[in-house]
Amino acid sequence: MTPQFHPFLINDPFDDPGLYIDFLFERRAILFDLGDLSNLSARKLLRVSHIFVSHTHVDHFIGFDQLVRTCLGRDKRIRLYGPSGFVEQIEHRLAGYTWNLVENYPTDFTVVAVEVDGDGSALSAEFHCREGFHRSAGRSFMVDYGLLLDEENFSIHCACLDHRTTSLAFCLEEKQHVNVMKNRLENLGLEVGPWLADLKRAVLQEKPDDTIIRASWKKAGGYEEREMKLGDLKGQVLQVVPGQKIAYVTDVVFSPANAGKIVTLAHDADYLFIESTFLNEEADRARVKCHLTAAQAGSLARQAGVTRVTPFHFSAKYNGEGYRLERELTEAFVGGAAASIRLQK
């Protein structure tokens, strides 16, 4: 199965947090957190359609200015999500610059900001470049079960965690992965073509098996076309399997309430990217700073049953010793001595 989503940390584990998720079959990407973006080319940054910000501490939000600068003069619309107060913070950031010439731009770069509160209430507002990024009237709505984005192929949920301020954790979940078995396609005398996108869409939309699919492809001198029932194609040329799941957790104090939310959000994830700021020998310091230790992170990953876990957001005090944090997380994840961390603490 060819994965649709390709996640990677933007920076070194000692530098600003940020996860870039590239879409294999689209010219598109999303970001979790908006720290230093200097490692992303303008081309990669312009692929981004949605950005999910855990909270607005400087190392998670300083990249906003670079984002705006890169997108100015582009016909682009970006949606950003953050915790309570996020819309006003976006407004103030944009108001810090002078926009007296933007009405002459041929395009209207637009920022849509959405903030989510712990009770599920949400607020959105738009900021248009050609209007000097003045705040447009927004709307209030409810977010059910932390569902921030629901598209045809995937959804993104959040959980509100405690960092002595609200810090959002995020999870991208592909609804189903539809894989075309090309050898079986050939056995039926069919060829690849744009019609396969319609076939996959029909499966994802759970259309009836008697739905007619028109298979067409380019041939010398024109096109060839055949009609088949969706149910027949599903049974003969498609493999439908659970999709990918990618979770991102950062800046959170280790507590029973937070741990329960993290385990639920990341349950059975293929990838868990989770902060591992301190060694467990400094658990008291981690608690004061409202961060996780590597052992705590590994224990949470183990309880969530994730396939693979990647630590990041290391404290600078371990510079040159990142392997110690990685080793402690791995020991807790695979069930070593550090896995004795108890969530009831």
Sine and cosine of phi, psi and omega as CSV:
sin_phi,cos_phi,sin_psi,cos_psi,sin_omega,cos_omega
0.00,0.00,0.79,-0.61,0.04,-1.00
-1.00,0.07,0.89,-0.46,-0.02,-1.00
-0.89,0.45,0.64,-0.77,0.04,-1.00
-0.99,0.14,-0.52,0.86,-0.09,-1.00
-0.92,-0.39,0.72,-0.69,-0.01,-1.00
-0.85,-0.52,0.98,-0.22,-0.03,-1.00
-1.00,-0.05,0.60,-0.80,0.14,-0.99
-0.44,-0.90,0.57,-0.82,0.06,-1.00
-0.94,0.35,0.69,-0.72,-0.05,-1.00
-0.94,0.33,-0.61,0.79,-0.14,-0.99
-0.83,-0.55,0.16,-0.99,0.13,-0.99
-0.86,0.51,0.50,-0.87,-0.01,-1.00
-0.85,0.53,-0.33,0.94,0.03,-1.00
-1.00,0.03,-0.15,0.99,-0.06,-1.00
-0.98,-0.22,-0.16,-0.99,-0.09,-1.00
-0.84,0.54,0.64,-0.76,0.05,-1.00
-0.93,0.36,0.47,-0.88,0.08,-1.00
0.20,-0.98,0.75,-0.66,0.00,-1.00
-0.86,-0.51,0.82,-0.57,0.05,-1.00
-0.98,-0.20,0.80,-0.60,0.03,-1.00
-0.89,-0.46,0.94,-0.34,-0.02,-1.00
-1.00,0.02,0.61,-0.80,0.03,-1.00
-0.99,-0.13,0.88,-0.48,-0.12,-0.99
-0.89,0.46,-0.67,0.74,-0.15,-0.99
-0.98,-0.21,0.20,0.98,0.05,-1.00
-0.67,-0.74,0.41,-0.91,0.10,-0.99
-1.00,0.06,0.95,0.31,-0.17,-0.99
-0.41,-0.91,0.45,-0.89,0.07,-1.00
-0.45,-0.90,0.26,-0.97,0.14,-0.99
-0.77,-0.64,0.32,-0.95,0.01,-1.00
-0.83,-0.56,0.66,-0.75,0.27,-0.96
-0.96,-0.27,0.92,-0.38,-0.03,-1.00
0.98,0.19,0.40,-0.92,-0.22,-0.98
-0.69,-0.73,0.80,0.60,0.05,-1.00
-0.99,0.17,-0.54,-0.84,0.01,-1.00
-0.87,0.49,0.84,-0.54,-0.06,-1.00
-0.96,-0.30,0.21,0.98,-0.12,-0.99
-0.89,0.46,-0.35,0.94,0.03,-1.00
-0.99,0.13,-0.08,1.00,0.04,-1.00
-0.98,-0.17,0.76,-0.65,0.08,-1.00
-0.94,0.34,0.33,-0.94,0.06,-1.00
-0.85,0.52,-0.60,0.80,0.01,-1.00
-0.87,0.49,-0.69,0.72,0.02,-1.00
-0.93,0.37,-0.65,0.76,-0.03,-1.00
-0.91,0.41,-0.57,0.82,-0.01,-1.00
-0.96,0.29,-0.22,0.98,0.10,-1.00
-0.97,0.23,-0.31,0.95,-0.14,-0.99
-0.96,0.29,0.77,-0.64,0.03,-1.00
-0.95,-0.31,-0.52,0.86,-0.05,-1.00
-0.68,-0.73,0.63,-0.78,0.03,-1.00
-0.77,-0.64,0.74,-0.67,-0.05,-1.00
-0.89,-0.46,0.93,-0.37,-0.12,-0.99
-0.98,-0.20,0.83,-0.55,-0.03,-1.00
-0.90,0.44,-0.71,0.70,0.04,-1.00
-0.20,-0.98,0.10,-0.99,-0.17,-0.99
-0.95,-0.30,0.53,0.85,0.26,-0.96
-0.87,0.49,0.51,-0.86,-0.22,-0.98
-0.84,0.55,-0.60,0.80,-0.05,-1.00
-0.96,0.26,-0.11,0.99,0.03,-1.00
-0.94,-0.35,-0.06,1.00,-0.16,-0.99
-0.64,-0.77,-0.06,1.00,-0.08,-1.00
-0.90,0.43,-0.37,0.93,-0.03,-1.00
-0.96,0.27,-0.10,1.00,-0.03,-1.00
-0.85,0.52,-0.65,0.76,-0.03,-1.00
-0.90,0.43,-0.66,0.75,0.02,-1.00
-0.91,0.42,-0.62,0.79,0.04,-1.00
-0.86,0.51,-0.76,0.66,-0.02,-1.00
-0.89,0.46,-0.70,0.71,-0.03,-1.00
-0.88,0.47,-0.64,0.77,-0.01,-1.00
-0.93,0.37,-0.58,0.81,-0.11,-0.99
-1.00,0.02,-0.24,0.97,0.00,-1.00
-0.84,0.54,0.68,-0.73,-0.01,-1.00
0.99,0.15,0.04,1.00,0.02,-1.00
-0.97,-0.25,0.52,-0.85,0.09,-1.00
-1.00,0.10,0.99,0.16,-0.17,-0.99
-0.65,-0.76,0.56,-0.83,0.03,-1.00
-0.77,-0.63,0.86,-0.52,-0.02,-1.00
-0.86,-0.51,0.71,-0.71,0.07,-1.00
-0.97,-0.25,0.77,-0.63,0.05,-1.00
-0.88,-0.47,0.66,-0.76,-0.01,-1.00
-0.86,-0.52,0.64,-0.77,0.03,-1.00
-0.39,-0.92,-0.03,-1.00,-0.03,-1.00
-0.98,0.20,-0.03,-1.00,-0.03,-1.00
-0.79,0.62,0.70,-0.71,-0.03,-1.00
1.00,-0.02,-0.07,1.00,-0.12,-0.99
-0.91,0.41,-0.63,0.77,-0.03,-1.00
-0.88,0.47,-0.70,0.71,0.00,-1.00
-0.91,0.41,-0.58,0.81,0.02,-1.00
-0.92,0.39,-0.65,0.76,0.09,-1.00
-0.87,0.49,-0.68,0.73,0.01,-1.00
-0.86,0.52,-0.71,0.70,-0.03,-1.00
-0.93,0.38,-0.63,0.78,0.02,-1.00
-0.88,0.47,-0.71,0.70,0.00,-1.00
-0.93,0.38,-0.54,0.84,-0.01,-1.00
-0.96,0.30,-0.19,0.98,-0.01,-1.00
-0.97,0.24,-0.08,1.00,0.00,-1.00
-0.88,-0.47,0.32,-0.95,0.03,-1.00
-0.99,-0.11,0.79,-0.62,-0.10,-0.99
-0.85,-0.52,0.66,0.75,-0.14,-0.99
-0.97,0.26,-0.21,0.98,-0.04,-1.00
-0.93,-0.36,-0.04,1.00,-0.16,-0.99
-0.95,0.30,-0.28,0.96,0.00,-1.00
-0.91,0.41,-0.26,0.97,0.01,-1.00
-1.00,-0.02,-0.07,1.00,0.00,-1.00
-0.91,0.41,0.62,-0.78,0.02,-1.00
-0.97,0.25,-0.25,0.97,-0.01,-1.00
-0.84,-0.55,0.25,-0.97,-0.09,-1.00
-0.80,-0.60,0.98,0.18,0.08,-1.00
-0.84,0.55,0.77,-0.64,-0.10,-1.00
-0.81,-0.59,0.73,-0.68,0.10,-0.99
-0.96,-0.29,0.81,-0.59,0.11,-0.99
-0.94,-0.35,0.87,-0.50,-0.02,-1.00
-0.95,-0.31,0.69,-0.72,0.01,-1.00
-0.77,-0.64,0.78,-0.62,0.07,-1.00
-0.90,-0.44,0.57,-0.82,-0.07,-1.00
-0.83,-0.56,0.76,-0.65,0.03,-1.00
-0.99,-0.15,0.26,-0.97,-0.05,-1.00
-0.91,0.42,-0.37,0.93,0.00,-1.00
-1.00,0.03,0.08,1.00,0.02,-1.00
1.00,-0.05,-0.11,0.99,0.05,-1.00
-0.97,0.24,0.54,-0.84,-0.05,-1.00
-0.65,-0.76,0.41,-0.91,-0.01,-1.00
-0.66,-0.75,0.67,-0.74,0.04,-1.00
-0.78,-0.63,0.41,-0.91,0.07,-1.00
-0.45,-0.89,0.41,-0.91,-0.01,-1.00
-0.90,-0.44,0.51,-0.86,0.02,-1.00
-0.73,-0.68,0.92,-0.40,-0.08,-1.00
-0.98,-0.21,0.76,-0.65,-0.02,-1.00
-0.82,0.57,-0.75,0.66,-0.10,-0.99
-0.95,0.32,-0.11,0.99,0.11,-0.99
-0.96,-0.29,0.34,0.94,0.00,-1.00
0.93,0.37,0.39,0.92,-0.01,-1.00
0.84,0.54,0.50,0.87,0.14,-0.99
-0.94,0.34,0.59,-0.81,-0.06,-1.00
-0.93,0.37,0.82,-0.58,0.09,-1.00
-1.00,0.07,0.40,-0.92,0.02,-1.00
-0.84,0.54,0.77,-0.64,-0.03,-1.00
-0.99,-0.15,-0.19,-0.98,0.03,-1.00
-0.65,-0.76,0.47,-0.88,0.06,-1.00
-0.96,-0.27,0.57,-0.82,0.01,-1.00
-0.36,-0.93,0.06,-1.00,0.01,-1.00
-0.94,-0.34,0.60,-0.80,0.08,-1.00
-0.96,-0.27,0.92,-0.40,-0.04,-1.00
-1.00,0.08,0.81,-0.59,0.08,-1.00
0.82,0.58,0.54,0.84,0.05,-1.00
0.95,0.30,0.24,0.97,-0.05,-1.00
-0.98,0.20,0.95,-0.32,-0.03,-1.00
-1.00,-0.02,-0.61,0.79,-0.09,-1.00
-0.60,-0.80,0.75,-0.66,-0.02,-1.00
-0.73,-0.69,0.98,-0.22,0.01,-1.00
-0.92,-0.39,0.04,-1.00,-0.09,-1.00
-0.87,0.49,-0.65,0.76,-0.11,-0.99
-0.99,-0.15,-0.35,0.94,-0.10,-0.99
-0.40,-0.91,0.22,-0.97,0.10,-0.99
-0.70,-0.72,0.34,-0.94,0.06,-1.00
-0.76,-0.65,0.83,-0.56,0.05,-1.00
-0.94,-0.35,0.32,-0.95,0.08,-1.00
-0.75,-0.66,0.30,-0.95,0.15,-0.99
-0.74,-0.67,0.68,-0.74,0.01,-1.00
-1.00,0.02,0.90,-0.43,-0.05,-1.00
-0.92,-0.38,0.30,-0.95,-0.06,-1.00
-0.99,-0.12,0.85,-0.52,0.10,-1.00
-0.74,-0.67,0.54,0.84,-0.21,-0.98
0.89,0.46,0.16,0.99,0.27,-0.96
-0.40,-0.92,0.20,-0.98,0.01,-1.00
-0.97,0.25,0.78,-0.62,0.11,-0.99
-0.85,-0.52,0.82,-0.57,-0.04,-1.00
-1.00,0.02,0.72,-0.70,0.19,-0.98
-0.98,-0.22,0.48,-0.88,-0.12,-0.99
-0.76,-0.65,0.43,-0.90,0.06,-1.00
-0.59,-0.81,0.84,-0.54,0.14,-0.99
-0.99,-0.10,0.76,-0.65,0.00,-1.00
-0.74,-0.68,0.89,-0.46,0.10,-1.00
-0.95,0.32,0.73,-0.69,-0.11,-0.99
-0.93,0.36,-0.78,0.63,0.14,-0.99
-0.46,-0.89,0.46,-0.89,0.08,-1.00
-0.95,-0.32,0.85,-0.53,-0.01,-1.00
-0.97,-0.25,0.91,-0.41,-0.05,-1.00
-0.95,-0.32,0.77,-0.63,0.02,-1.00
-1.00,-0.04,0.82,-0.57,0.04,-1.00
-1.00,-0.01,0.98,-0.17,-0.17,-0.99
-0.90,0.44,-0.52,0.86,0.01,-1.00
-0.91,0.42,-0.61,0.80,0.04,-1.00
-0.96,0.28,-0.52,0.86,0.07,-1.00
-0.87,0.49,-0.71,0.71,0.00,-1.00
-0.91,0.42,-0.60,0.80,0.01,-1.00
-0.88,0.47,-0.47,0.88,0.03,-1.00
-1.00,0.01,0.03,1.00,-0.01,-1.00
0.97,0.23,0.36,0.93,0.00,-1.00
-0.98,-0.22,0.41,-0.91,0.04,-1.00
-0.80,-0.60,0.35,-0.94,0.00,-1.00
-0.93,0.37,0.41,-0.91,0.01,-1.00
0.07,-1.00,0.05,-1.00,0.00,-1.00
-0.85,0.53,-0.35,0.94,-0.01,-1.00
-0.89,0.46,-0.39,0.92,0.00,-1.00
-0.91,0.41,-0.52,0.86,0.06,-1.00
-0.90,0.43,-0.63,0.78,0.05,-1.00
-0.92,0.40,-0.62,0.79,0.03,-1.00
-0.89,0.45,-0.74,0.67,0.01,-1.00
-0.89,0.45,-0.63,0.77,0.00,-1.00
-0.90,0.44,-0.64,0.77,0.01,-1.00
-0.90,0.44,-0.60,0.80,0.03,-1.00
-0.92,0.38,-0.73,0.68,-0.03,-1.00
-0.90,0.43,-0.52,0.86,0.03,-1.00
-1.00,0.08,0.03,1.00,0.05,-1.00
0.82,0.57,0.72,0.70,0.06,-1.00
-0.95,0.32,0.41,-0.91,-0.05,-1.00
-0.87,0.50,0.48,-0.88,-0.03,-1.00
-0.89,0.45,-0.38,0.93,-0.01,-1.00
-1.00,0.04,0.11,0.99,0.08,-1.00
-0.88,0.48,0.75,-0.67,0.00,-1.00
-0.99,0.11,0.79,-0.61,0.07,-1.00
-0.95,-0.32,0.81,-0.59,0.03,-1.00
-1.00,-0.09,0.94,-0.35,0.02,-1.00
-1.00,-0.06,0.84,-0.54,0.01,-1.00
-0.65,-0.76,0.52,-0.86,0.03,-1.00
-0.44,-0.90,0.36,-0.93,-0.09,-1.00
-0.98,0.21,0.73,-0.69,0.08,-1.00
-0.79,-0.62,0.25,-0.97,0.05,-1.00
-0.86,0.51,0.83,-0.55,0.03,-1.00
1.00,0.06,0.08,1.00,0.03,-1.00
0.42,-0.91,-0.54,-0.84,-0.02,-1.00
-0.83,-0.56,0.49,-0.87,0.15,-0.99
-0.93,-0.38,0.61,-0.79,-0.06,-1.00
-0.66,-0.75,0.62,-0.79,0.10,-0.99
-0.65,-0.76,0.44,-0.90,0.05,-1.00
-0.91,-0.42,0.72,-0.70,0.02,-1.00
-0.62,-0.78,0.39,-0.92,0.04,-1.00
-0.98,0.18,0.58,-0.82,-0.01,-1.00
-0.83,0.55,-0.69,0.73,-0.02,-1.00
-0.86,0.51,-0.62,0.78,0.01,-1.00
-0.92,0.38,-0.67,0.74,0.01,-1.00
-0.92,0.40,-0.65,0.76,0.02,-1.00
-0.86,0.51,-0.65,0.76,-0.07,-1.00
-0.97,0.23,-0.36,0.93,-0.14,-0.99
-0.94,-0.34,-0.55,0.84,-0.12,-0.99
-0.82,-0.57,-0.07,1.00,-0.07,-1.00
-0.91,-0.41,0.52,-0.85,0.15,-0.99
-0.83,-0.56,0.91,-0.41,-0.04,-1.00
-0.96,-0.27,0.89,-0.46,-0.06,-1.00
-0.76,-0.66,0.31,-0.95,0.08,-1.00
-0.84,0.55,0.60,-0.80,-0.03,-1.00
-0.99,0.15,0.02,-1.00,0.03,-1.00
-0.94,0.33,0.41,-0.91,0.10,-1.00
-0.68,-0.73,0.81,-0.58,-0.07,-1.00
-0.79,-0.61,0.86,-0.50,-0.03,-1.00
-0.91,-0.41,0.51,-0.86,-0.06,-1.00
-0.67,-0.74,0.85,-0.52,-0.06,-1.00
-0.73,-0.69,0.79,-0.61,0.02,-1.00
-0.47,-0.88,0.43,-0.90,0.10,-0.99
0.81,0.59,0.97,0.23,-0.06,-1.00
-0.47,-0.88,0.66,-0.75,0.07,-1.00
-0.99,0.15,0.54,-0.84,-0.01,-1.00
-0.99,0.15,0.93,-0.35,0.00,-1.00
-0.54,-0.84,0.34,-0.94,0.03,-1.00
-0.84,0.55,-0.67,0.75,-0.03,-1.00
-0.90,0.43,-0.74,0.67,0.01,-1.00
-0.90,0.43,-0.68,0.74,-0.03,-1.00
-0.87,0.50,-0.69,0.73,0.00,-1.00
-0.88,0.48,-0.66,0.75,0.00,-1.00
-0.92,0.39,-0.64,0.77,-0.02,-1.00
-0.91,0.41,-0.72,0.69,-0.01,-1.00
-0.88,0.48,-0.65,0.76,0.02,-1.00
-0.91,0.41,-0.72,0.69,-0.04,-1.00
-0.90,0.44,-0.67,0.75,-0.11,-0.99
-1.00,-0.05,0.11,0.99,-0.09,-1.00
-0.79,0.61,0.83,-0.56,0.06,-1.00
0.87,0.50,0.44,0.90,0.02,-1.00
-0.93,0.37,0.55,-0.84,0.11,-0.99
-0.96,0.28,-0.58,0.81,0.03,-1.00
-0.75,-0.67,0.73,-0.68,0.20,-0.98
-0.82,-0.57,0.89,-0.47,0.13,-0.99
-0.98,-0.19,0.89,-0.45,-0.15,-0.99
-0.66,-0.75,0.69,-0.73,-0.01,-1.00
-0.89,0.45,0.59,-0.81,0.05,-1.00
-0.63,-0.77,0.97,0.25,-0.27,-0.96
-0.98,0.19,-0.61,0.79,-0.06,-1.00
-0.80,-0.60,0.34,-0.94,0.21,-0.98
-0.96,0.27,0.41,-0.91,-0.07,-1.00
-0.93,0.37,-0.33,0.95,0.07,-1.00
-0.91,0.41,-0.26,0.97,0.05,-1.00
-0.90,-0.43,0.63,0.78,-0.01,-1.00
-0.87,0.49,-0.59,0.81,0.02,-1.00
-0.91,0.42,-0.66,0.75,0.03,-1.00
-0.91,0.42,-0.64,0.77,0.03,-1.00
-0.87,0.50,-0.65,0.76,0.00,-1.00
-0.90,0.43,-0.67,0.74,0.01,-1.00
-0.90,0.43,-0.63,0.78,-0.02,-1.00
-0.99,0.11,-0.08,1.00,0.01,-1.00
0.88,0.47,0.71,0.70,0.05,-1.00
-0.77,-0.64,0.20,-0.98,0.04,-1.00
-1.00,-0.04,0.47,-0.88,0.25,-0.97
-1.00,0.04,0.26,-0.97,0.01,-1.00
-0.89,0.45,-0.62,0.78,0.01,-1.00
-0.91,0.42,-0.66,0.75,0.04,-1.00
-0.89,0.46,-0.67,0.74,0.02,-1.00
-0.89,0.46,-0.70,0.72,0.01,-1.00
-0.91,0.42,-0.62,0.79,0.03,-1.00
-0.90,0.43,-0.66,0.75,0.03,-1.00
-0.90,0.43,-0.65,0.76,0.03,-1.00
-0.89,0.45,-0.64,0.77,0.02,-1.00
-0.90,0.43,-0.72,0.70,-0.02,-1.00
-0.92,0.39,-0.52,0.86,0.03,-1.00
-0.97,0.23,-0.23,0.97,0.03,-1.00
0.94,0.34,0.56,0.83,-0.03,-1.00
-0.97,0.26,0.38,-0.93,0.00,-1.00
-0.98,0.20,-0.70,0.72,0.01,-1.00
-0.60,-0.80,0.54,-0.84,-0.04,-1.00
-0.78,-0.63,0.69,-0.73,-0.01,-1.00
-0.84,-0.55,0.87,-0.49,0.01,-1.00
-1.00,0.10,0.44,-0.90,0.08,-1.00
-0.36,-0.93,-0.06,-1.00,0.00,-1.00
0.87,0.49,0.78,0.62,0.02,-1.00
-0.97,0.25,0.60,-0.80,0.10,-0.99
-0.91,0.41,0.62,-0.78,-0.01,-1.00
-0.89,0.46,-0.33,0.94,-0.02,-1.00
-0.92,0.40,-0.30,0.95,0.02,-1.00
-0.98,-0.17,0.30,0.95,-0.03,-1.00
-0.81,0.59,0.79,-0.61,-0.07,-1.00
1.00,0.05,-0.09,1.00,-0.02,-1.00
-0.79,-0.62,0.50,0.87,0.01,-1.00
-0.84,0.54,-0.47,0.88,0.01,-1.00
-0.86,0.51,-0.49,0.87,0.00,-1.00
-0.92,0.39,-0.66,0.75,0.04,-1.00
-0.92,0.39,-0.66,0.75,0.02,-1.00
-0.90,0.45,-0.67,0.75,-0.02,-1.00
-0.91,0.41,-0.68,0.73,0.00,-1.00
-0.90,0.43,-0.67,0.74,0.05,-1.00
-0.88,0.47,-0.70,0.71,-0.03,-1.00
-0.88,0.47,-0.66,0.75,0.01,-1.00
-0.88,0.48,-0.67,0.74,0.02,-1.00
-0.94,0.35,-0.60,0.80,-0.04,-1.00
-0.93,0.38,-0.66,0.75,-0.05,-1.00
-1.00,0.03,-0.08,1.00,0.10,-1.00
0.98,-0.22,0.38,0.93,0.03,-1.00
-0.97,0.24,-0.30,-0.95,-0.10,-1.00
-0.86,0.51,-0.61,0.80,-0.06,-1.00
-0.94,0.35,-0.20,0.98,-0.03,-1.00
-0.96,0.28,-0.03,1.00,0.01,-1.00
-0.98,0.21,0.05,1.00,0.05,-1.00
-0.82,0.58,0.78,-0.63,-0.04,-1.00
-0.97,-0.25,0.78,-0.63,-0.05,-1.00
-0.93,0.36,-0.34,0.94,-0.02,-1.00
-0.97,0.26,-0.14,0.99,0.03,-1.00
-0.93,0.38,0.00,0.00,0.00,0.00
